[in-house]
Amino acid sequence: MKFRTLPGTKVQVSEIGLGLWTVSTGWWGTYTEGEAISLMHKALDLGITLYDAADTYGNGYSEELIARAFPNQRDQIVIATKVGYNFYDHGNERRGQREIPQDFSVPFIRTAVEKALKRLNTDHIDILQLHNIRMEQVEDDALWTLMEQLVKEGKILAHGAALGPAIGWLYEGVDCVQRRQPQILQHIYNLLEPHPGRQIMDEGGATQDAVEPARTRYLIRVPHSSGMLEGKYTKDTVFPPNDHRSHRPRSWLLNGVKKIEALQFLTGPDRTLGQAALQWLLADARIASCLPNIYDEEQLKEFAAAPDSPALTGEELQRIEELSRGNFGLEGETPNYKGTMTREAAGV
């Protein structure tokens, strides 16, 4: 495993992290507490030190899992969590992955942080993220003043935001980075879905090969395009109704399988396609860590070994860029973006 440090902090994260949503929400199958903790223990054994939770995952369960899994390893792990959804009053209203009401008022966020600290059984959170912000939160000076105050109080070491839940939110991301310069921004980005992730990073600060990058680093969610870039789907693959991937359109599956065929040049005896997808992301110095959807030990071993697999060559990176620019030779697709994707929608 390799590690990257967030600028201006002592927070060092493993290049591959473990997102707790897979074992705490039921969106990727059902896990007993013992199964979840066993996977987390194996992750740490393989060098994964970053554990990304959210207070709303399982109504606090993902944070409780971290405390139960690592009661004596606090100095060995990096805890990232998120606040902003009011599951305290609305947690029982959740149906599948539909959003419940958010509350980003200063009193609510401060209380949410205190409760998260208690569930995590720790005196500090390494990375606190505002969960799925909208433009209103980007513009809320009091909210970002609170985040800085929490750093001064020692309750958090670094802060930022997560964008979502679905792909999009271009100007929420751009404006957040430009105006607030958070240490972390989490968003969806992968070599099959580079937009708007790349634009967020490009407009937000320095280019990927800059000697002195901007302060913000990125946590990458859905780095395998909901498993497509693991190279195991076929046109006949069917996902259970409650599975996260069942929300993807049929065209995503059919076109994705064709794109994967064009990317087979990335595979070899020392590198799987899933590892290559992570290496494509890690070639960008602005990316702090990738959060692949890990839900079994086989995946865990494969993805944890990705940083030590052969890095992509300049020729391979160029070939990927050319394929992406031409949409892999397929007819244009109509993406379904969320959030503000134009400046007019952002009210600027």
N, C-alpha and C positions, 0 to 999 in steps of 0.2 A: 504494500500500500504506500501511496505517496500523499503528501499533505500540503495544504496551502493556508497562508495566514491572511486574515482580514486586515486591510490597511488601518493603521492607527489603533489596533487592539492587540491583545495577546491571544486572541482566539484563533486556534489552528484546527482546521477541519480536514478530515480524510477526503480524498478526491471522489470517493464513492460513499454515500450516506444511506441510511435505512429510513424510509418513510413509514411511520407507524400506521398510516391509514390502511395499509394492506391487511394488518392483523387485528385492527380494532374497530373497523366500521362495518364489516360484512359485505363490502363491495367487491371483494376479490375472493370470496369463499369464507367459510366459518372456521375459526381457530379457537381451541380451548386456551385458557390462560397458560397452561403448561407448554403447549405447542408454540405459542407466541414468544414466551420467554426463552424457550430452547433456541428458537431462530435468532433471537437477539444475542444470546450468549455466543452462538456460533459466529455471528457477525463480528463481535468484538474479537474473538479468537483470530479472525481473518484480517484484522486491522481496521475494520470500520469503527470509527469513533463518533461520527455524527449521527444523532437520532432526532428525526424531525417529526414532531407531534403537533397537535392542535387541541385546545381545550374542548372544542366541539366534537372531536372524533370520539364516538362512543360516549358522549356526555361526560368527558373527563377521563375516560378509561385509558386512552393512549398515554396520558401523563402518568397515571397510576402504574401502568405497565413498566415504564422506565424506572420508577422508584422500586418496584418489586424485583425487576430483573437485575438491577445494579445497586443493591443497598450499600455496598462497600467499595464501589468503583467510581465514585463521583469525580475523582481527579483524572480518570482515564477516559471519560466520555465528554462529548460536547452536546448539550441539550438545546435544541431549537424548538420553540413552540409558537403558537399563534393565538391571538385573542381578537374579539370583535363580534362574535355571534352570541346572542343571548339565549343559550340553551338552558339556562337556569329557569327561565319562565316559559320557554317554548320548545324544550328538548323533546317532549313527548309528541310534538306536532310534526316531527320530521317524517316524510314519506320518501323512501329511497334517498336520492341525492338532491332532492329539492331543498333550496335554501330556506332557512328559518330567519326571523328578524335579526338584524344587526343593531349594535349599540356601540358607537365610538365616542360617547361622551366621556369627558375626563374622569368623573367619578366611577363610571362603570368600568373603564379600562384599568384604573388603579385597583379597584376591587377584584377584577378578573385576574390581574397579575398576582395579587396576594393569594387568591385561592389556588392558582396554578402552582405557586411555590409550595403551598401546603401539600397538594396532591403529588408533586414531584419529590417532596421531602428534601428540599434543598434551600439554601439561602440566596441563590442567584440563578438566573436563567442566562445561558451564554448568548443566545440569539433570540430576541423577541420580534415577532412579525405581526403587523396589523393584517388581519385575515380578510383577504379579498376586498380591498379598498375600492371606493368609487372616487370620482373627482372631488366630491365634497370633502372627503378625508385628506386628499392631497392638499387642499386649500386651507385646512383647519390648523391655524398656527398654534392654538392651545394644545392640540393633540401631539404635535411634534415637539413642543416645549416639554410636555409631559415625558415623552420618550427620552429626551436628554436628561431630564430630572431623575428618571429612574436609573440612568447610567451613573449619575453623580451619587445617588443613594446606594449604589452597589447592588441593586436588585437585578439589573441586567448588565451585560458586558457589551453587547452590540444590538443594534435594532434596524428594522426595515419594514418591508411589507411583502405580502404575497398577492399575486394577481390571479383572478379567476372568478368562478370555478372553471369555466370553459376557456378555450383559446381565444385570444383577442386582447382587449384592454390596452390598446396601443398608447394612447396619450395619457391614460392614468399612469402607465409605467414611465414614459418619457418625462412627464412633468414631475413625477415623484423623484426621479433621479436628479433632474436638473435643479429643482427647487429645494429639495430636502437633503440630498446627498446621503442617503442611508448607507450603512455598511453592507446591507443585504437587500436584494430584491429577488423574490422567487417567481418564476414564470414557466410556462410551457414552451419548449424549444427542442427541436430535433431535426435531423437532416431531411426528413420527409415533410416537415412542417416548420420551415425556417422563418416564416412570417406570421406574426409581427415581431417575434422574439429578437431577431437580428436587428431590426430597425430600432427597437427599444434600446438595445445596448449601444448601437452606433450613435443615435441621437442623444443618448443619455450622457455620454462621456467619451473617453479616449477610444481609439480603434484597437482591435485585438492585438496588434503587434507593437503597441506603444511602449516605450521604455518606462515611462512614468504614467501608468494607467490612472484613471479617476478613482475616487475613494470607493465607489460602489462595486461590489462583487455580486455574482448571480448564483442562485441555487436553481438548478434546472430540474423541473418536474416533467414527467411523461417523456423521458429521453428516448424511449423506444416506440413512440407513437402508439401507445396502448398495446404494446407487445408486438406490433407489426415488424419492427426491426430486429426481433429475435429470429425471424426467418422460419417460423414454424406453422404459420397459418396457410390454409388453402382456400380456394373459392367456396368450398363446402363447409368451412368452419362455422359452427353455430355457438353462440354464447348464451348462458342461462339468462332468463328475464331480469334477475336482480344483479347481474354482473355489470360492472362499470362499462365494459366494452360493448354491451348490447345497445348503448345509446349512440354508438357510431352509425352513420348511414351505410347502406349496403355498398355504395360506390367506393367508400373508404376501403372496404375489404377487397373488392374486386380489383380496383386500381392499385392498391397497395401490394397485392401479390405480384402483379406485373412489375412494379418498381423494384421489389426485392430481387426478382430475377436479374435485373440490370445491375444490381449491386453485389453480385456474387464474386466479383473480382477482389472484393475486400476480405474475403475469407481465405483461410489457409490452415496449415497444421498447427500454427501457433497463435491463431486469432480467429475467434468466431465472429459472425456478423453482429451479434449483440455487443461484443467487446469493441468492434470497430465503430459502432454507433456512439459508444461512450468516448472512444479516442478522438472521434471527430469533434466532440464537444470540448474535451480537455485540451485540444490544440489551441483553444482560445484562453489567453491568460486572464480574461475578465471573469471567467467562470470559476467559482470557488469549489463547487461540488455538484455531483449529479445524484439525483434521487430516483433510481430506477424502481419500478414496481417489483419488489422481491417478495414472493410468496411461497417459495420452497427452497430446500437446501441446495438443490442442483443449480438454481438460478443464483443463489447467494454466492456459491463458489465461483461461478462463471464471471459474475459482475465484479466481485471483489478483486479478481485477478486482472481486470481490464487495464488498470494503470500500468501493470507490468507486462502487458502484451505489446507487440511491436507497434510503435507509433505510426500513424498514417504518413506516408511520404508526400512530398510536394506534388508529385504526379497524381497520386490517389486523390488528394484534396482537390486538385484542379479538375479531375474527371468527375468528381461528385458535383462540383460547382456547375460544370457544363450540363450534366444530366438534370440537375435541379432547375437550371435556367430554362431548359426546354421541356420542363414537366415530364421528363423521362420518356419523351416521344408520345405521350398520351394527349388526348383532347383536354382542353382547359376545364378545370373543375370550379364549381362555385362554392367557395368556403363559407362557413357559417360562423362569422366572428361575433364576439360579444363586446360590449363596452364602446368607448369612443374611438372609432377608427379614422375619423377625419377631424381636422381642426374646427370645422363648423360645429360638429357635434360636441366638441369640447368647450364650446362657448368662447373661443378665442378669435 
